Every structure is written in structure tokens, then in C-alpha cells.
């Protein structure tokens, strides 16, 4: 596609529910990143995919967080049993090969109530 | 580990004023350095970059020079406009040797508000 697409753009969920956030990277980009941006803070690295593998999961904050990527394309970030502290904007980025410029989606704003 | 520190905002300026947003970094390798901008309601966009020491990145009147001796990459613009109002993020991209990929590390962001 023309750019990185994320859905939904906004999600309000009740505490304890599971949520899935989707990222469609730029076609042909093998590298994909997930970041979290809490209100007024910088971007916090969550996970990196090269193809369908995730060689760096070091930023996932707890075992409630998981992510997968299929077909070297779409990625899904899943948060189980959401907590209020999970409220943030979740950003996805892709790059051609992990060594070039990363392009960002517009993010999913998650609000846990 | 690698980190990026940038000046806290908000920075409030009048139109045509000179802008500096400070950014310093800590890295184990030889990172590339970036400034990203996030305009209201939009996603992050790459503003400029520099890949090695003494390189100067420039775009839309903004400039930043990669200073290895001071581990800095300060963003400057000679005359800001209202349309420059946004959040600016300094970032570094460092090679993860074990994985052969680059990891983007961001600063906390600096909000710039330019008034007419």
C-alpha cells in the first residue's frame, strides 16, 4: 500500500478485556516495529519483526502482550486482560530491510476504562 | 544501553523567531541520527537525518549537525512559522549486532508552539 495503515484508529475497552491492534506495513517492507506512546512521553519500543520472525521482543512489558506477523505482511499486537496503564497510542512502523528509514502509521489510540 | 535525551517542552515562540531544540545521545555503536515530526492529528514523519559524524541533515528550513565529540544532534531553524507547530522527536538508529538490524530509540519529544 501507499503507507503504513493501522486499525482501529481508536479503541475504548473495558478493563480485563482482550484487544487486537492491526498493522498493514508498506508492501515489500520486511522490517516491522511496534512502539507505544503514553501521554506526554516518548516512543517506547515494544517488538521488532524481520519477515515473520521476531528477533527482538525485549520491549514487551508483560506476558499479557504478544504479537505476530504473517505472510511477511500484516502484524497483530494483542493485549490480554487489559489494564488502565495500557492506555496509550500504539504505533507501527515498517522499513525496507531494518537498516533504512522507518515509516510510521497514524497509530491506534487505546483507552482502557 | 542506547538512549536519547532532548529538551523538555513546550517551547513557545513568535513567528520568525530562531529555534533550537537540543538533543544528546548515548550509543554503543555508530548510530544514525534522526529528527521526526508529529503534526497535530498526524503520524510521525521523518524530518531529517544524518548517518555519520559531521553530516548535516536539512529539510524544510530545519537543520541538524551530527556532532560526535559532543554526542549531540540539535535541531535548528532560522525563522519558524505557525505551521511548524508540532511535536519533534530526536531518535537514533543503532545496529543490533546479534540481529543485524537497526533499532530506533526515541527521545521524549518536544512540543513547539509558534504564535503569529
Interface residues (C-beta under 8 A of the other chain):
Chain A: X4 X31 X33 X35 X41 X42 X43 X45 X48 X50 X55 X56 X91 X93 X98 X99 X101 X102 X103 X104 X105 X106 X107
Chain B: X4 X36 X42 X43 X44 X45 X46 X49 X89 X91 X95 X96 X99 X100 X101 X102 X103 X104 X105 X106 X107 X108 X109
